[in-house]
Every structure is written in C-alpha cells, then in structure tokens.
C-alpha cells in the first residue's frame, strides 16, 4: 500500500535555481494538496486541486506553481528558489475534498535553499 | 475567520502517566476539528475527528478528545502514555465557509520519559 508518494525526500538548491517536487497517490482520490511546514507554524496550504483539471491558490502561493498532471499526480514547481522557501513540503490527498474529510499525507520533502 | 491555538509547544510526560494536549479554536460556524500526529520523518496521520456528532470522540491508539463549544476547546487526552506516543501533534479546524481549507495549530511536541 503505497498511499501518497513524494520525491525527492531531500534537496538542496542555490538561490535562483528551479526544481519540481513530484507527488503521486494510488487511492483514486479526487483532491490533492501541497503544504509547507515551518517550525512553530503548523502546516500552511500552498495550492490545492479539488479535482483533476482544477487548481487553486491556498494561503501562501507566491513563488510556486502547480500542475495536476492527471488524477494521480500533482507537482509543485519553484521557478526561482529563495531562502524563504527553505521548508518541509508535504503532499496530501483526500477522497472528495470536503471540509471534514480525512487527509492522507506523504512523508515529506526537506528543501534547503542556500 | 477560523483559527486554532495550541497552548503548549512542548509537553513532557512519564511513560504510564496521562497525556493532555490543549487546543482552543475560533470559528464563525459549526467547525470540524481534527487531531493529527506526526512521528519523526513521517507524514501526518489522522488520530481523530469531530464533525458535530458525539462531543467525546475516540481515536486511534487510545486517544480521545472532547469538543466543548462553551469553552471553544478540543483538548486531546490519553490515560497512559507509551514511548511510541513521542511525536508532534497538530490540532486542526475546518469550516465550510472557508472552502474546504484546513487551518493548523502550531503543534505540540510530546516527549515521553521512561
């Protein structure tokens, strides 16, 4: 049971470099999410996709772009990385995207921008 | 607007003693409330959720939480801590008016002493 799979697990970038974080789920869920986790701040929503073909901004979307490639995959791109984007990034999915629904999380990507 | 405050950033307990993690929320409407747990280097896992049914909610691994509307609280408890309970715990609030978005507390890190 893979669940939600994120790659890579660790990444170090220099300021200005670009990269894409990959996320895939095998539970046939409709909704997918990208969060960032910073110490003492809990998780903050970057972007989400309520269903295949749709994406919407969350609380902290600046500096990021997303692509819902198909129902399984939801990628997060940093076009020009900045030190403020040093964080742990989590992908999550849920069956229908309702407000009281259980989220399933990947194990995270630890990103450092120097 | 919804918000959530976890009153303790760190809690230290001895194995076999009770655990209490405190959470206060603010919500304009009837909220859904969750507790998630994050073990080291892992993604978040749902412990329990409240969705306007019974005010005492039982979750996995012996945890339970009580919704108290008059106190706007949703504290998490466990009668007897186990070493495997050492983790970070997040209280989360959601309401339909916020469009399926979750708001996370800052987290409480639990240390269990043998």
Interface residues (C-beta under 8 A of the other chain):
Chain A: X4 X31 X40 X41 X42 X43 X44 X45 X48 X50 X58 X59 X90 X92 X97 X98 X99 X100 X102 X103 X105 X106 X107 X108
Chain B: X9 X32 X36 X41 X42 X43 X44 X45 X46 X49 X51 X90 X94 X95 X96 X98 X99 X100 X101 X102 X103 X104 X105 X106 X107
